[in-house]
Amino acid sequence: MKGENKFRVIIAAGGTGGHLFPAVAIAEELKSVLPDVDLLFIGTKKRMESDIIPRLGYKFVGTSIKALPRKIGLSTITFILSFKIAFIQALKEVLRFKPKVAIGTGSYISVPPLLASKVFGAKIFLSESNSLPGIATKFLAPFATEIYLTFEQSKKYFKDQSKLILTGTPVRKTLFDKNREEALKYFNLSDEVKTILVIGGSLGAKSINEKMKEIYKTLSNKYQIIWQTGKNDFDYYKNLEHNERVKILPFIDRMDYAYAICDLLISRSGASTISEIIAQGIPSILIPSPNVTENHQYYNAMELVNNNAAEIHLDHESSEDLLKKIETLLNDEQKLKDFSKNAKALFKTDASKVISLRIKKYLEESE
């Protein structure tokens, strides 16, 4: 390691934006508070992180771990075998990189790199954004030095309360650099018409897309729509008949611009999206995915609903019901203001900075 930085940190994250983008936020802040930090991301070879992380300029290594099965069966054997392979792959990278700290932001993807880092003496730090902590975080909790939480009620799921620190979820700084005028030009939209932003997560959400297909024409008579279909479904929806008020995109690269002109967000309720909603006070109708482990998106959404900061629409409810909720909310200026104000009130602190400063202190003291 001659000539390389002494402050070496592994960040294990990936799979979905809810796990990846908080990790990126921590990385950005770590570079700010500790300019000579040496960062290595470890994720998977075929998920979104393998594309996004290198494009952001970070070193990245992918393992061969397969998806965590929801039910016990033949896929469980495949997962266990892939986990063992991923652990060996991670061990090799950890042995080469020699990190002093390893950070995880949830997901089964993070487990092999964090366990491998622990084997070689690195301190483990976990950031959990979901109201109901994920399996990976609960499994890794006994090995962690500190665990950073978003919600107070999450504390009850951990035995050792001394490790727990309420920080909120790390949010990328770029999302706060709002410029409404530039955003309107970027999307070629009008400042005189309210804008609905529809996102189903980084990979899209088929049920949300199907609901929007039923109601987007009606909505576009009065409102503008920025509709992220996800890359998997874009080829199908891009050819839908639509006017200049409807922007159908596979992925929104400039989410800061999208948020800058968003009057109402229609979205899944993954941890990353929830954190961005409360950090910026975005009025929203949340549609929790029913296909996630332990139904954590529902619990995330209810944290906002119970604080009069959002409305919920369940996946099985009709597109007509969603249309009614959207129109009712956009016609109620006071409700929109209340949602924005109450969402902002849930924002705890600059989680990225708090977490990064704590890790910086440990790294410096360990010298």
C-alpha positions as CSV (number, residue, x, y, z in Angstrom):
1,M,0.0,0.0,0.0
2,K,3.0,2.3,-0.3
3,G,2.1,5.8,-1.5
4,E,-1.6,5.3,-0.9
5,N,-3.8,7.0,1.6
6,K,-3.7,5.8,5.2
7,F,-7.5,6.5,5.7
8,R,-9.0,3.6,3.7
9,V,-12.7,3.1,3.8
10,I,-14.9,0.4,2.2
11,I,-18.5,1.3,1.4
12,A,-20.8,-1.8,0.8
13,A,-24.0,-0.8,-0.9
14,G,-26.2,-1.5,-3.9
15,G,-29.1,-3.2,-5.4
16,T,-31.6,-0.3,-5.3
17,G,-31.4,3.5,-5.0
18,G,-32.6,3.3,-1.4
19,H,-29.4,1.6,-0.4
20,L,-27.0,3.1,-2.9
21,F,-27.7,6.9,-2.8
22,P,-27.4,7.3,1.0
23,A,-24.0,5.5,0.6
24,V,-23.0,8.0,-2.1
25,A,-24.1,10.9,0.2
26,I,-21.8,9.6,2.9
27,A,-19.0,9.2,0.4
28,E,-19.4,12.8,-0.8
29,E,-19.3,14.1,2.7
30,L,-16.4,11.9,3.8
31,K,-14.3,13.4,0.9
32,S,-15.3,16.9,2.1
33,V,-14.3,16.4,5.8
34,L,-11.4,14.1,5.1
35,P,-9.9,15.0,1.7
36,D,-7.2,12.3,1.7
37,V,-9.7,9.5,2.4
38,D,-9.4,6.5,0.0
39,L,-12.8,5.0,-0.8
40,L,-13.7,1.7,-2.3
41,F,-17.3,0.7,-3.1
42,I,-18.2,-3.0,-3.2
43,G,-21.5,-4.0,-4.7
44,T,-22.6,-6.5,-7.3
45,K,-21.4,-6.9,-10.8
46,K,-24.8,-6.7,-12.5
47,R,-26.9,-4.2,-10.5
48,M,-27.3,-0.4,-10.8
49,E,-24.2,0.3,-8.7
50,S,-21.9,-1.3,-11.2
51,D,-22.8,1.5,-13.7
52,I,-23.5,4.5,-11.4
53,I,-20.5,4.3,-9.0
54,P,-17.8,4.3,-11.6
55,R,-19.6,7.2,-13.5
56,L,-19.4,9.2,-10.2
57,G,-15.6,8.7,-10.2
58,Y,-15.3,6.2,-7.3
59,K,-13.4,2.9,-7.3
60,F,-15.8,0.0,-7.6
61,V,-15.6,-3.8,-7.3
62,G,-18.5,-6.2,-7.9
63,T,-19.2,-9.5,-6.3
64,S,-21.2,-12.4,-7.7
65,I,-23.9,-12.6,-5.1
66,K,-27.4,-13.6,-6.3
67,A,-30.7,-12.1,-5.2
68,L,-32.0,-13.0,-1.7
69,P,-35.0,-15.4,-2.2
70,R,-38.3,-14.4,-0.6
71,K,-39.3,-18.1,0.0
72,I,-37.3,-21.2,0.9
73,G,-36.7,-23.4,-2.2
74,L,-34.1,-24.2,-4.8
75,S,-33.2,-20.5,-5.1
76,T,-32.1,-20.6,-1.5
77,I,-29.3,-23.1,-2.3
78,T,-28.2,-20.8,-5.2
79,F,-28.2,-17.8,-2.9
80,I,-26.1,-19.6,-0.2
81,L,-23.6,-20.8,-2.8
82,S,-23.3,-17.3,-4.3
83,F,-23.0,-15.8,-0.8
84,K,-20.0,-18.0,-0.1
85,I,-18.4,-17.0,-3.5
86,A,-19.1,-13.3,-2.8
87,F,-17.5,-13.6,0.7
88,I,-14.3,-15.1,-0.8
89,Q,-14.3,-12.3,-3.5
90,A,-14.8,-9.7,-0.8
91,L,-12.0,-11.3,1.4
92,K,-9.6,-10.9,-1.5
93,E,-10.5,-7.2,-2.0
94,V,-10.3,-6.5,1.7
95,L,-6.9,-8.2,2.0
96,R,-5.7,-6.0,-0.9
97,F,-7.3,-2.7,0.2
98,K,-6.8,-3.1,4.0
99,P,-9.6,-0.8,5.2
100,K,-9.8,0.6,8.7
101,V,-13.5,1.3,8.4
102,A,-16.3,-0.4,6.4
103,I,-19.7,1.2,6.0
104,G,-23.0,-0.5,5.1
105,T,-26.3,1.0,4.1
106,G,-28.4,-2.1,4.2
107,S,-29.2,-4.9,1.6
108,Y,-28.0,-8.5,1.6
109,I,-25.4,-7.2,-1.0
110,S,-23.5,-5.5,1.9
111,V,-23.1,-8.5,4.1
112,P,-20.2,-10.4,2.5
113,P,-17.9,-7.2,2.3
114,L,-18.7,-6.1,5.8
115,L,-18.1,-9.6,7.3
116,A,-14.8,-9.8,5.3
117,S,-13.8,-6.4,6.6
118,K,-14.6,-7.4,10.2
119,V,-12.4,-10.5,9.8
120,F,-9.4,-8.3,9.0
121,G,-10.0,-5.9,11.9
122,A,-12.0,-3.1,10.3
123,K,-14.6,-1.3,12.3
124,I,-18.2,-1.6,11.0
125,F,-20.6,1.3,10.8
126,L,-24.2,0.8,9.6
127,S,-26.7,3.3,8.3
128,E,-30.3,2.1,8.3
129,S,-32.8,4.3,6.5
130,N,-36.0,2.2,6.8
131,S,-38.5,2.5,9.7
132,L,-38.4,-1.3,10.0
133,P,-34.7,-2.2,9.9
134,G,-33.7,-4.6,7.2
135,I,-32.5,-8.2,7.7
136,A,-28.9,-7.2,6.8
137,T,-28.7,-4.4,9.4
138,K,-30.2,-6.6,12.1
139,F,-27.8,-9.5,11.2
140,L,-24.8,-7.2,11.2
141,A,-25.7,-5.2,14.3
142,P,-23.7,-7.3,16.8
143,F,-20.5,-6.7,14.7
144,A,-21.1,-2.9,14.4
145,T,-19.4,-0.1,16.3
146,E,-22.2,2.3,15.6
147,I,-25.6,2.1,13.9
148,Y,-27.2,5.3,12.4
149,L,-31.0,5.4,12.3
150,T,-33.6,7.6,10.6
151,F,-36.6,6.9,12.8
152,E,-36.9,6.8,16.6
153,Q,-39.2,3.8,16.5
154,S,-36.5,1.8,14.8
155,K,-34.6,1.6,18.1
156,K,-36.8,-1.1,19.5
157,Y,-35.5,-3.7,17.0
158,F,-32.0,-3.7,18.5
159,K,-30.7,-5.3,21.7
160,D,-27.7,-3.1,22.3
161,Q,-29.1,0.5,22.5
162,S,-25.7,2.0,23.2
163,K,-24.7,1.7,19.5
164,L,-27.7,3.5,18.2
165,I,-27.5,7.1,17.0
166,L,-30.5,9.0,15.5
167,T,-29.2,10.9,12.5
168,G,-31.8,10.7,9.8
169,T,-30.9,9.4,6.3
170,P,-27.9,10.7,4.3
171,V,-29.1,12.8,1.4
172,R,-27.0,13.9,-1.6
173,K,-26.0,17.5,-1.5
174,T,-26.7,18.0,-5.2
175,L,-30.5,17.6,-4.5
176,F,-30.5,20.9,-2.5
177,D,-29.0,23.0,-5.4
178,K,-32.4,24.0,-6.7
179,N,-32.8,26.4,-9.6
180,R,-36.4,26.5,-10.7
181,E,-35.8,28.5,-13.8
182,E,-33.1,26.2,-15.1
183,A,-35.2,23.2,-14.2
184,L,-38.2,24.4,-16.3
185,K,-35.9,25.0,-19.2
186,Y,-34.3,21.5,-18.8
187,F,-37.7,19.8,-19.0
188,N,-39.2,22.4,-21.4
189,L,-42.1,23.0,-19.0
190,S,-44.2,26.0,-18.0
191,D,-43.9,28.0,-14.8
192,E,-47.7,28.6,-15.0
193,V,-48.8,25.0,-14.6
194,K,-48.4,22.7,-11.6
195,T,-46.1,19.8,-12.1
196,I,-46.6,16.1,-11.0
197,L,-43.5,14.0,-10.6
198,V,-44.0,10.3,-10.9
199,I,-41.2,7.9,-10.0
200,G,-41.3,4.2,-9.2
201,G,-37.7,3.9,-7.9
202,S,-34.6,3.6,-9.9
203,L,-35.8,0.5,-11.7
204,G,-39.3,1.6,-12.2
205,A,-42.6,0.2,-10.8
206,K,-44.9,-1.6,-13.2
207,S,-48.1,-1.1,-11.2
208,I,-47.5,2.6,-10.9
209,N,-46.8,2.8,-14.6
210,E,-50.0,0.9,-15.4
211,K,-52.0,3.3,-13.2
212,M,-50.5,6.3,-14.8
213,K,-51.3,4.9,-18.3
214,E,-54.9,5.0,-17.3
215,I,-55.0,8.6,-15.9
216,Y,-52.1,10.6,-17.5
217,K,-54.3,12.0,-20.3
218,T,-56.9,13.3,-17.9
219,L,-54.2,14.8,-15.7
220,S,-52.4,16.5,-18.6
221,N,-55.5,18.5,-19.4
222,K,-54.7,20.6,-16.3
223,Y,-51.2,19.6,-15.1
224,Q,-47.7,18.9,-16.3
225,I,-46.2,15.4,-15.7
226,I,-42.6,14.2,-15.4
227,W,-42.9,10.4,-15.6
228,Q,-39.9,8.2,-14.9
229,T,-40.9,4.8,-16.1
230,G,-37.7,3.0,-15.2
231,K,-35.4,1.6,-17.8
232,N,-37.1,-1.8,-17.9
233,D,-40.5,-0.5,-19.0
234,F,-39.5,2.6,-21.0
235,D,-39.6,1.0,-24.4
236,Y,-43.3,0.2,-23.9
237,Y,-44.5,3.5,-22.5
238,K,-42.4,5.9,-24.6
239,N,-44.7,5.4,-27.6
240,L,-47.9,6.4,-25.7
241,E,-49.7,9.3,-27.3
242,H,-49.0,12.5,-25.2
243,N,-48.8,16.2,-25.5
244,E,-45.9,18.6,-24.6
245,R,-47.1,18.6,-21.0
246,V,-46.1,15.0,-20.5
247,K,-42.4,14.0,-20.3
248,I,-41.9,10.2,-20.3
249,L,-38.3,9.3,-19.4
250,P,-36.5,6.0,-18.5
251,F,-34.4,7.6,-15.8
252,I,-34.1,11.2,-14.4
253,D,-30.4,12.1,-14.3
254,R,-31.1,15.6,-12.9
255,M,-33.3,14.7,-9.9
256,D,-32.4,18.0,-8.4
257,Y,-34.2,19.7,-11.3
258,A,-37.2,17.4,-11.0
259,Y,-37.6,18.2,-7.4
260,A,-37.2,21.9,-8.0
261,I,-40.4,22.1,-10.0
262,C,-42.3,19.3,-8.3
263,D,-45.7,20.3,-6.8
264,L,-46.7,16.8,-6.0
265,L,-44.7,13.6,-6.0
266,I,-46.2,10.2,-6.8
267,S,-43.8,7.5,-5.7
268,R,-42.8,4.3,-4.0
269,S,-41.7,4.8,-0.4
270,G,-38.2,3.4,-0.4
271,A,-35.9,4.8,2.2
272,S,-33.9,7.0,-0.1
273,T,-37.1,8.6,-1.5
274,I,-38.5,9.2,2.0
275,S,-35.3,10.9,3.1
276,E,-35.4,13.2,0.1
277,I,-39.1,14.0,0.7
278,I,-38.5,15.0,4.3
279,A,-35.2,16.8,3.6
280,Q,-36.9,19.1,1.1
281,G,-40.5,19.2,2.2
282,I,-42.1,17.6,-0.9
283,P,-45.8,17.0,-0.8
284,S,-46.4,13.4,-1.9
285,I,-48.8,10.5,-2.4
286,L,-46.8,7.3,-1.5
287,I,-47.5,3.9,-3.1
288,P,-45.6,1.3,-1.0
289,S,-44.2,-1.7,-2.9
290,P,-45.8,-4.9,-1.7
291,N,-42.9,-6.8,-3.0
292,V,-40.2,-5.9,-0.5
293,T,-38.8,-7.7,2.4
294,E,-40.8,-7.3,5.7
295,N,-43.1,-4.7,4.0
296,H,-40.8,-1.9,5.1
297,Q,-42.0,0.5,2.4
298,Y,-45.5,0.5,4.1
299,Y,-44.0,1.4,7.4
300,N,-41.8,4.1,5.8
301,A,-44.9,5.7,4.3
302,M,-46.9,5.5,7.5
303,E,-44.2,7.5,9.3
304,L,-45.2,10.4,7.0
305,V,-48.9,9.7,6.9
306,N,-49.1,9.6,10.7
307,N,-47.5,13.0,10.8
308,N,-49.8,14.6,8.2
309,A,-46.9,14.8,5.8
310,A,-48.1,12.6,3.0
311,E,-51.0,10.5,1.7
312,I,-50.9,6.8,1.0
313,H,-52.3,4.9,-1.9
314,L,-52.1,1.1,-1.7
315,D,-50.9,-0.9,-4.7
316,H,-54.1,-2.8,-5.1
317,E,-56.3,0.3,-5.1
318,S,-57.6,1.5,-8.5
319,S,-56.2,4.1,-10.8
320,E,-59.5,6.0,-10.5
321,D,-58.8,6.3,-6.7
322,L,-55.3,7.6,-7.4
323,L,-56.7,10.2,-9.9
324,K,-59.2,11.4,-7.3
325,K,-56.4,11.7,-4.6
326,I,-54.1,13.6,-7.0
327,E,-56.8,16.1,-8.2
328,T,-58.1,16.6,-4.6
329,L,-54.7,17.3,-3.2
330,L,-53.6,19.6,-6.0
331,N,-56.7,21.7,-5.6
332,D,-56.1,22.1,-1.9
333,E,-53.3,24.7,-1.5
334,Q,-53.4,24.5,2.3
335,K,-53.0,20.8,2.4
336,L,-50.0,21.0,0.1
337,K,-48.4,23.6,2.4
338,D,-49.2,21.4,5.4
339,F,-47.6,18.4,3.9
340,S,-44.5,20.3,2.9
341,K,-44.2,21.9,6.4
342,N,-44.8,18.7,8.3
343,A,-42.4,16.7,6.1
344,K,-39.6,19.2,6.7
345,A,-40.3,18.9,10.5
346,L,-39.3,15.3,10.3
347,F,-35.8,16.2,9.0
348,K,-33.5,15.5,11.8
349,T,-30.1,16.9,10.8
350,D,-27.5,16.7,8.1
351,A,-27.0,13.0,8.5
352,S,-24.2,12.8,5.9
353,K,-22.1,15.3,7.9
354,V,-22.9,13.8,11.3
355,I,-22.0,10.3,10.2
356,S,-18.9,11.4,8.3
357,L,-17.5,13.5,11.2
358,R,-18.0,10.5,13.6
359,I,-16.1,8.2,11.2
360,K,-13.4,10.9,10.6
361,K,-12.9,11.1,14.3
362,Y,-12.4,7.4,14.6
363,L,-10.0,7.2,11.7
364,E,-7.9,10.0,13.1
365,E,-7.9,8.6,16.6
366,S,-6.9,5.2,15.3
367,E,-3.7,6.7,14.0
